Amino acid sequence: MTSTEELMAREARAIFQTYTRQRVAIARGSGARVWDMEGREYLDFVAGIAVNSTGHCHPAVVAAIGEQAEKLIHTSNLYYTENQVLLAEELKELTGMDRAFFCNSGAESVEAALKLVRRATGRSGVVAARGSFHGRTLGSLGLTYKLAYREPFRPLSEAEFVPFNDSEALKAAVTAKVGAVILEPVQGEAGVYVSDPEYLRAARQICDDRRALLIFDEVQTGFGRTGKWFGKEHSRVQPDIMTLAKALAGGLPMGAMLAGESVSLALQRGDHASTFGGGPLVSAAALASIEVIKRERLVERSEELGAYLRSELSKLHPREVRGLGLMVGLDLEADCKEVVQKAIGKGVLLNSTADHTLRLVPPLVVDKEQIDVLVRVLGEILEES
């Protein structure tokens, strides 16, 4: 059997070295747990970065993938497939939007949104928030705040970045040249910073007044992550465009860009396409995943256990605990990169977004006992530091 060390050496010779990986080779998973190639068990509080919301290898999702794989895996969008239509109708019902365009990732969904904005408004200007993360493709990269991501690939079509949760700064930035404002209801990569509902309501009004479009990037906040089906529900603001991915298809790569009816009509036949977008296999996985979230009441579970997680973390006396649902940011005095490494040794997988910030986005099927283990492990690490 291949060891982790052997796999690391082979990876270094065969794969572009664009990732900083942890020294863990995951071989299998179930629920909120994974096992490495040597058989060691870990509690997973990363969940593929908020992807595995129904847990690793949920039986209903696995069954749906297997059944569909025996019928039809791919045809391209030259033909109709029922699962794609069923999924679009499901997303319409869940989001209150009118039409869906399917792709393969969050960055692609943002790219589709940018093309729609150009078509619908004829304007190229975009306003984004400081701390934003919207992807790493050349278009979405221009909307991503962190300079270290953008600098090596300039020139880009870059957004104007304004302070997050500052409605006056946003109002000043949305000029006649701006076609859209793009915001995350909760900024994930920045360290889980929650938008003020009044800020999002102000953004809606500003866009209406200036005839710009409002985009909510719900790639990370969608499908129950924040204790609501979508982050927008905390403010009751309906955007013109939504971008989705991550938890959409239960772990398979899928993205979607949704829009209201009048805006959606701006994209005509031939304006945009995706060979694999909304294929029958990933659509089957998405339908099954949504059904699991409904049947197991994972949205409500996220709200309840998220509150419990934040309450228990506060007992560790951190600098700050923030978040919504099971999307939690934790600021510590300790070096969080070291905390992540020590947690691996104690059987817990964590993610740090900054030197002193952890992001906790476990599967929504995580239970109280597993949360208690996490808190105990963190407490031990902090005492040792």
C-alpha positions in Angstrom: 0.0 0.0 0.0 1.2 3.5 -0.8 2.2 5.5 2.2 1.6 9.2 2.7 5.3 10.0 2.4 5.5 8.1 -0.9 2.4 9.9 -2.3 3.8 13.3 -1.3 7.0 12.6 -3.2 5.1 11.4 -6.3 2.8 14.4 -6.2 5.7 16.8 -6.1 7.0 15.3 -9.4 3.7 15.0 -11.2 1.5 18.0 -10.2 1.8 21.7 -10.4 3.0 23.0 -7.0 0.2 25.5 -6.5 -1.2 24.2 -3.2 0.2 24.3 0.3 -1.1 20.9 1.5 -1.3 19.5 5.0 0.7 16.3 5.5 -2.5 14.2 5.4 -3.5 11.9 2.6 -7.2 11.3 2.9 -8.4 7.9 1.7 -12.0 7.7 2.7 -14.7 9.5 4.6 -18.1 9.1 6.3 -20.3 11.8 7.8 -18.0 14.3 9.7 -15.1 11.9 9.8 -12.3 11.0 7.4 -9.4 8.4 7.5 -5.9 8.7 6.1 -4.0 6.2 4.1 -2.5 4.7 7.3 -6.0 4.3 8.8 -5.8 7.3 11.2 -9.2 8.9 11.9 -9.9 12.6 11.9 -12.8 14.8 12.7 -13.3 17.1 9.7 -14.1 20.7 10.5 -13.1 21.8 7.0 -15.5 19.7 4.9 -13.7 20.3 1.6 -14.0 24.1 2.4 -17.7 24.1 3.1 -18.4 21.6 0.3 -19.4 18.3 2.1 -22.4 19.8 3.9 -24.4 16.5 3.8 -21.3 14.7 5.1 -18.8 12.6 3.3 -20.3 9.9 1.2 -23.9 10.3 2.3 -25.7 7.1 1.3 -28.5 8.9 -0.5 -26.1 10.9 -2.6 -23.9 7.9 -3.3 -26.9 5.9 -4.4 -28.1 8.7 -6.7 -24.7 9.0 -8.3 -24.5 5.2 -8.8 -28.0 4.9 -10.3 -27.5 7.8 -12.6 -24.0 6.6 -13.7 -25.7 3.4 -14.9 -28.1 5.4 -17.1 -26.3 8.4 -18.5 -23.2 10.3 -17.4 -22.8 13.0 -20.1 -24.4 14.3 -23.3 -23.4 18.0 -23.4 -25.8 20.9 -23.6 -26.7 20.2 -27.2 -29.5 18.1 -25.8 -32.2 18.2 -23.1 -31.7 16.2 -19.9 -34.4 15.9 -17.3 -32.2 16.2 -14.2 -30.9 19.6 -15.3 -34.5 20.9 -15.6 -35.6 19.4 -12.3 -32.6 21.0 -10.6 -33.2 24.4 -12.1 -36.8 24.2 -11.0 -35.7 23.2 -7.5 -33.3 26.1 -7.3 -35.9 28.5 -8.5 -38.2 27.4 -5.7 -35.4 27.6 -3.0 -34.0 31.0 -4.0 -36.9 32.9 -5.5 -34.8 33.5 -8.6 -36.1 32.8 -12.1 -33.5 31.1 -14.3 -30.3 29.1 -13.8 -27.1 28.8 -15.8 -25.0 25.7 -14.8 -21.3 25.5 -14.7 -18.6 23.6 -12.8 -17.3 25.9 -10.0 -17.8 29.0 -8.0 -15.3 31.0 -10.0 -17.2 30.0 -13.2 -20.5 31.1 -11.7 -18.9 34.5 -11.0 -17.6 34.6 -14.6 -21.1 33.9 -15.9 -22.5 36.7 -13.7 -19.9 39.2 -15.0 -20.9 38.4 -18.6 -24.6 38.8 -17.7 -23.9 42.2 -16.2 -22.1 43.3 -19.3 -25.0 42.2 -21.5 -27.7 43.5 -19.2 -26.2 46.9 -18.4 -23.6 47.7 -21.1 -21.3 48.7 -18.2 -18.0 47.2 -17.2 -17.5 48.7 -13.7 -17.9 46.5 -10.7 -17.8 47.4 -7.0 -16.6 44.8 -4.5 -15.8 44.8 -0.8 -12.5 44.8 0.9 -11.8 41.3 2.2 -13.8 39.7 -0.7 -13.0 36.4 -2.4 -14.8 35.6 -5.6 -12.4 33.3 -7.4 -9.1 33.0 -9.2 -10.0 33.0 -12.9 -8.9 36.2 -14.7 -12.4 37.7 -14.4 -13.3 36.7 -10.9 -9.7 37.4 -9.7 -10.3 41.1 -10.5 -13.1 41.0 -7.9 -10.9 39.3 -5.2 -9.5 41.8 -2.7 -6.2 40.1 -1.6 -3.4 41.9 -3.5 -1.2 38.8 -3.4 -3.7 36.9 -5.5 -4.1 39.7 -8.1 -0.6 41.3 -8.4 1.1 38.5 -10.4 -1.6 38.4 -13.0 -2.1 42.1 -13.8 -3.4 43.8 -15.9 -6.9 42.7 -14.9 -10.3 44.2 -15.1 -10.4 45.1 -11.5 -13.3 46.1 -9.2 -13.3 49.2 -7.0 -12.9 47.9 -3.5 -14.8 49.6 -0.7 -14.8 48.9 3.1 -17.1 46.0 4.0 -20.3 47.0 5.9 -19.8 50.7 5.0 -22.9 51.8 3.1 -21.8 55.4 2.6 -18.5 54.2 0.9 -20.6 51.9 -1.3 -22.9 54.7 -2.3 -20.0 56.9 -3.2 -18.5 54.2 -5.4 -21.5 53.2 -7.4 -21.3 55.7 -10.3 -22.9 55.7 -13.7 -20.1 53.5 -15.0 -20.8 50.7 -12.5 -22.8 47.8 -13.8 -22.9 45.8 -10.6 -22.1 45.5 -6.9 -20.9 42.0 -5.8 -21.0 41.1 -2.1 -20.8 38.0 0.1 -23.5 37.7 2.8 -20.6 36.3 4.9 -17.0 36.8 3.9 -15.5 33.3 4.1 -11.9 33.6 3.0 -11.5 36.9 4.9 -12.1 35.0 8.2 -15.9 34.7 8.4 -17.1 38.3 8.6 -20.9 38.7 8.7 -22.6 41.4 6.7 -24.9 43.8 8.5 -28.5 43.3 7.3 -28.9 47.1 7.0 -25.8 47.2 4.8 -27.3 44.7 2.4 -30.6 46.5 2.4 -28.7 49.7 1.6 -26.8 48.0 -1.2 -30.1 47.0 -2.7 -31.4 50.5 -2.6 -28.2 52.0 -4.0 -28.2 49.6 -6.9 -31.9 50.3 -7.6 -31.2 54.1 -7.6 -28.2 53.8 -9.9 -29.6 51.1 -12.1 -26.8 48.7 -11.3 -27.3 45.0 -10.6 -26.7 43.5 -7.1 -24.9 40.2 -7.1 -24.8 38.0 -4.0 -21.9 35.5 -4.0 -23.4 32.6 -2.1 -20.8 30.0 -3.2 -19.8 29.4 0.5 -23.0 30.6 2.3 -25.5 28.5 0.3 -27.5 25.4 1.2 -27.8 25.8 4.9 -24.3 26.8 5.9 -25.4 29.9 7.8 -28.5 28.4 9.4 -30.7 29.6 6.5 -31.0 28.0 3.1 -29.1 31.0 1.8 -27.2 33.9 3.4 -29.5 36.5 1.8 -32.4 35.3 4.0 -30.8 36.9 7.1 -31.4 40.4 5.5 -34.4 39.5 3.4 -32.7 41.2 0.4 -33.3 39.7 -3.0 -30.3 40.2 -5.4 -30.6 40.4 -9.1 -28.0 37.6 -9.5 -26.8 34.8 -7.3 -23.7 32.6 -7.6 -23.7 29.1 -6.1 -21.3 26.2 -6.0 -19.5 24.3 -3.2 -22.3 22.4 -1.3 -24.6 22.3 -4.4 -23.8 18.8 -5.6 -22.8 16.9 -2.5 -19.1 17.0 -3.3 -19.1 16.8 -7.1 -17.9 19.9 -9.0 -20.9 22.1 -9.9 -21.7 25.8 -10.0 -24.8 27.8 -10.9 -25.5 31.4 -11.7 -29.1 32.4 -11.1 -30.9 35.6 -12.0 -34.3 37.3 -12.1 -36.3 37.0 -15.3 -35.8 40.4 -16.9 -32.0 40.3 -16.2 -31.6 36.7 -17.4 -33.0 37.6 -20.8 -29.9 39.7 -21.6 -28.0 36.5 -22.2 -29.0 35.0 -25.6 -28.2 31.8 -27.4 -24.5 31.6 -28.1 -23.5 34.2 -25.4 -22.2 31.7 -22.9 -21.8 28.0 -22.6 -20.3 25.1 -20.5 -19.7 21.6 -21.9 -20.1 19.9 -18.6 -22.5 22.4 -16.9 -25.5 20.8 -15.4 -24.8 17.3 -16.7 -27.1 14.5 -15.7 -24.7 12.9 -13.2 -23.9 16.1 -11.2 -27.5 17.2 -11.4 -28.6 13.9 -9.9 -26.1 14.4 -7.1 -27.4 17.9 -6.5 -31.0 16.8 -6.4 -30.1 14.1 -3.9 -28.1 16.4 -1.7 -30.9 19.0 -1.6 -33.3 16.3 -0.6 -31.0 15.1 2.2 -30.8 18.7 3.5 -34.6 18.9 3.5 -35.3 15.5 5.0 -32.7 15.7 7.7 -33.5 19.3 8.5 -29.8 20.3 8.1 -30.6 24.0 7.8 -32.2 24.0 11.2 -29.4 21.8 12.5 -26.9 24.3 11.2 -28.5 27.1 13.1 -28.8 25.1 16.4 -25.4 23.5 16.4 -23.7 26.7 15.1 -25.0 28.5 18.1 -23.7 25.7 20.3 -20.3 25.7 18.6 -19.9 29.5 19.0 -21.0 29.3 22.7 -18.5 26.5 23.5 -15.7 28.3 21.6 -16.3 31.4 23.6 -15.3 29.5 26.8 -11.8 29.2 25.4 -11.5 33.0 25.8 -10.5 33.8 22.2 -10.1 37.3 20.8 -13.4 36.9 19.0 -15.9 34.3 17.8 -18.2 35.3 15.0 -20.3 33.7 12.3 -23.8 32.4 11.3 -24.9 28.8 11.5 -22.0 26.3 11.0 -19.8 29.0 9.4 -17.6 30.2 12.3 -14.5 32.4 12.5 -12.3 32.2 15.6 -9.6 34.7 16.3 -6.8 33.5 18.7 -3.7 34.9 20.3 -1.9 31.8 19.1 -0.3 31.2 15.7 -3.2 29.4 13.9 -0.9 27.7 11.4 0.7 25.9 14.4 -2.8 25.2 15.9 -3.8 23.5 12.6 -0.7 21.3 12.7 -1.1 20.4 16.3 -4.8 19.6 15.8 -3.9 17.2 13.0 -1.8 15.3 15.6 -4.8 15.1 17.8 -7.2 13.9 15.1 -8.9 17.1 14.0 -8.8 18.9 10.7 -8.9 22.7 10.8 -8.4 25.6 8.4 -6.6 28.9 9.1 -7.4 31.9 6.9 -4.9 34.2 8.6 -2.1 34.1 11.1 -4.5 34.3 14.0 -7.8 33.2 12.5 -9.4 29.8 12.2 -12.4 29.1 9.9 -14.7 26.3 11.0 -17.1 24.9 8.4 -17.8 21.3 9.3 -20.4 19.1 7.6 -23.9 20.0 8.6 -24.3 16.5 9.9 -21.7 17.1 12.7 -23.1 16.3 16.2 -22.7 17.9 19.6 -20.3 15.2 20.8 -18.0 15.9 17.8 -18.1 19.6 18.6 -17.2 18.8 22.2 -14.2 16.9 20.9 -13.1 19.9 18.8 -13.4 22.3 21.7 -11.5 20.0 24.0 -8.7 19.6 21.5 -8.5 23.3 20.9 -8.4 23.9 24.6 -5.6 21.4 25.1 -3.6 23.1 22.3 -4.1 26.6 23.7 -3.0 25.4 27.1 0.2 23.9 25.6 1.0 27.1 23.7 
